[in-house]
Amino acid sequence: MKAFTLSALSTLFAGLTLAHPVDLAKRAGRFSEVDITILQFALTLEHLENTFYREAFATFQLQDFLNVGFDEAFFTNLQFIAADESAHVDFLIAAIQSAGVAPVQPCQYSFPVTDVASFVTVSAILESIGTSAYLGAAPFVSSREILAVAASIMATEGLHTSLQRSSLGAIGAANPFQTPLDPNSVFTLASQFIVSCPPTNPPLPFTAFPGLKVNAQPCFNEVGIASNGGFSTQSVDYATIVSAIEDATATDTATASVTEATDITAVETAASTTTTETSVATEASAAAEAAQTTTATEASTTTVAAEMTTTTDPAVASTTAAAAEKRSHLEARAFVSSCQAPGAGTSMQLIPDFSQSRGIDFSRIQVVFVTIVSGLQVVSIQAVFGPDGSITVTLPGSIGGGQVFIFITTVDISGRSLSANEILFGPAVFELAPSFPGLSL
């Protein structure tokens, strides 16, 4: 019976295996209107990414990346990523045209890229949003062929995201699950980069939510939606990898120099004081004693320093070393500007954009919820508007790290999916420091 079952499963899986690549053009006649809309939306996002990389490579060359500490292998990977986005555009255009529909054309964009570091950072955010967009659209696709292609593109976008995050010192896969985003939320984030689109483009049935900004320690270039609908980022010092290393080295050297200078000054002062208080007749003897005291002090300091870095208790030493190793792993992946992303328990201020709040009477709303979406987790925290209209909230410890999306909602959404009519503001994109995984090795 067991052998029969395995044989039957083998036959079933063989029947499901694709013998050749999916050709959407041959199946375009079976696409529903929803499927076409999803393809158009996917093409809108791919146009954005494709233009982003084209503009970047027209501005930055290999030497620009080498100058700030990236290596040639990373530059080569970026070229492959750019080629991937171009291929996605060509594929989607062909599929939409085969259905007898005019594909959307590229728009005019504005990207907040001023240097290589900001380019890589924005790239990581775009790739992550793209991955979440494909994942969020999956339940609405009726065509299995489109679903297979979307899953293939999503996997590639996920690889892009991990590479970009790692290049910036963030954990490549900080959450065991990718976050699915609904089309309205994706449209809200993507519209920040769009200045205008050709009037011939068919309208997409999505609406951008009112904006939401996060006031917290900026790290990994969190995205906030500006009140004018354009793209804005929190203030980030885009220090390069090279300068960050040089600054750290210079700081260590300066600290050592100050310590050494302080020790020398103390010795000289002690010697001077001794000389003043001692008669001229015993000056030579006092100097000798001062030299002996200095030697003894230095020996004592060395002994104390050694005691601070060692311990006679093997258990304590092992625990301390393990903790230090874990910290070093996380610190080694800190953002290039040495910015450490806030973790659980951190308080943050959220600033909603009331100018785009669609005429909602907030005087009748006394309680709202800050809803944080991370991977497959959805957690809502009850909150109230402050006198200035902002909301202060403490990040819960139950939320996983990495890129999270923050909304202001009318109800508690914990444990379920968001609905458009429940969202007041957002999403804002925020980088949350992950806790070190507790693995038993």
Beta strands, then each sheet from edge to edge (+ up, - down):
strand 1: 108-109
strand 2: 194-196
strand 3: 212-215
strand 4: 223-225
strand 5: 231-233
strand 6: 347-352
strand 7: 368-374
strand 8: 377-383
strand 9: 391-394
strand 10: 402-409
strand 11: 423-432
sheet 1: 1+ 2-
sheet 2: 3+ 6- 9+
sheet 3: 4+ 5-
sheet 4: 8+ 7- 10+ 11-
end
